[in-house]
Amino acid sequence: MSHRREFEIAFVGLKPGTHVYEYRIEDKFFTNYGEQDFKNCTVNIKLSLEKNNNFMQLRFDIDGTLESTCDRCGNQLPMQLWDEFNIIVKMVDDPEIMNEQEEDPDVYYISRGESHLYLSDWIYEFINLSIPLQKMCEDSEMGGPLCNKEVLEKLRKMEEEAQKDNHNTVWKGLEKFKDLE
């Protein structure tokens, strides 16, 4: 099955009601999207598609792991992902105009003549949105086996020097105004 067809759903033949699809996403999924700032991705996606007459409600449940670079020490940091995203897909006559005017990012319009939903871009977006913006181990784990101890020591020294320099220069010169009354 081609990569593109693997992530498309032919919804025209589906009966009204809820339909469940499951996908396993690994590193090879992201090759079409360019280089990512993570690796060893293993994500399971459960998609619940509720089909109605003029719209569909999609619920993406994200669950998995990947490795990203720690923002603090630069070592690889295993991360657990879990999140859920909902999209309402409405069928209209002018989807381009409606998508431009729509302010709600959870509503998407397609043409009444469409027969397939293409999920790849949504899956890509939702996995990336599931990754925390700040990627660091917990303070209790800092200095543990996953941390780069050399970098942490250097950061500690730099912080001490910055506090010494900042402590002396912030108030420097203000003592001459102390007894002016």
N, C-alpha and C positions, 0 to 999 in steps of 0.2 A: 504494500500500500504506500502511495507516495506521501511525503511529509505533509503536503497541503491537504490532501483528501482525508488524511487521518484525523484532522482537526476541523472537519466541516460536518454539519448535520443537515440532512435533507428533511426539512420539517413539513413539507407539503403533505406527505403521506401519513403523518402522525395523527392519531386520534386526539381529540381534546382530552386533557388530563396531564398528569405528571409522568415524565420519562426521566430515567436516571442514566447518566453516562459516566464512565470512569476513565481517567487518563493518568499515565505515569510519565512524568517529565524528567529527563536527564540532560546532561550537558549538551548532547548533540542537538537538542531542540533549539538551542540558542545560536547555532552557527549562522543562521540567516539574519540574526539581529546584531552581529558583530561581537567584539570582545566584551566580556562581562567582568565585573569586579568581584566575582565569586567563582567557585569551581566545586566539583563533586556534588552537584545538585541531584537530589532524589526527592521529587515532590509528587505526591498523589493528589489528584484533583477529582473531586466528586461534583458533577454538574447535575443539578436538578432543573429540568426544563418543564415548566407548566405551560401547556399550550391552551390558549383561549381563541375565540373567533378572530379578533383583530389585534391581539398582542400576545406576547410570550413573556413570562417572568423566568429569568435565569438566576440560579443561585450557585456560585462557585465556592466550594469548601476546599481550602488549601491546607495541606498537612505534609510536612517533610523536613529535610535537612539540607544544608549546604555549608561550604566553608568559605569564609570571607577573611579579609585582612583586618586585624585588630587596629583600630584607630590610635591606640595608645602605644603598643610596642611593635607593631608591624608583623607579628607572627600570624599563622593561620589560626582562625578561630571557628570552631564548629558552632553552627547556629541552628536552632529549632524554629521552623516556620509553622504558623497556624493562623488562619484568618478566613474571613468569609466576605464575599462581595455579591451584590445583587444588581442586576440590570433588567430593565424593562425594555423590550424590543416591540415597537409599535409599527404596524403596517399602514403606510399612507401613500398618497399619490405623488407627492414631491418630497422625497426623503432628504435630498441635498439642502433644500431651503429650510426644512424643519430642523435638521441637525445643526445648521448654522445659527438658527434662532434659539435653540434649546439651551437653557442655562443650567439645567440639572444634568450633571455628568453621568447619572445612573439611568438616563433615558436615551435610547438610541432608535433611530427611525430607519426602516428599510422600505423598499418599493413593494407594492402589493403583488407585483409580478415575480418577486424573488422566490427562490425555492430552497436556498441553502443559507445556513448561518456559518460564518467563518470565525472560528474561535481563537486562532493562533495569537492574534494581537492582544486580545483580552487576557489570555493565559499569560503571555509575556508580561503584560502590564501588572496583573494581579500578583504574580510571583515577586516582581520587583517592589511593588508596594507593600508586600509582606515582610520585606527585609527592614529591620530597624535602621533609622538614619544614623544613629550612633552605635557603632559596632565595637563594644568593649566587653571584656569579662567583668563579672561582678567584683566589687571592691573586696569581698571576702576571698575571691579566687585569685586576685592580683598577686603576682609573684609565684603562682603555682606552676605546674609542669608545662602549661601551654604558653607561658609568657617568656619573652626575651628579656632575661634579667639584666643584661648589659644596657639595653635601651632604658629600662626602668630606672637603673642606677643613674644614668646620665640625666634623665629627666628630673630625678630627685635633686641632683646637684644644681642643675640649671634653675630649678624652682627656689632653692635656698639662696643662690646668688641674686636672683631677681628680687627676693624679699629683702635681702640686705641692702641692695642698691635702692630699692623703692622706699624702704624705711628711712634711710638717711636723706634722700633728696626731696621727699614730699613736703617735709616741714622745714627744710633748710631755708634760712632767712626769715622765718616768721617769728623767731624768738626775739628779734629786735623790736617788734611791735607789742610784745607782751606787757611791758611796764609803761606804756605811753600815757595812761590816764593821769 
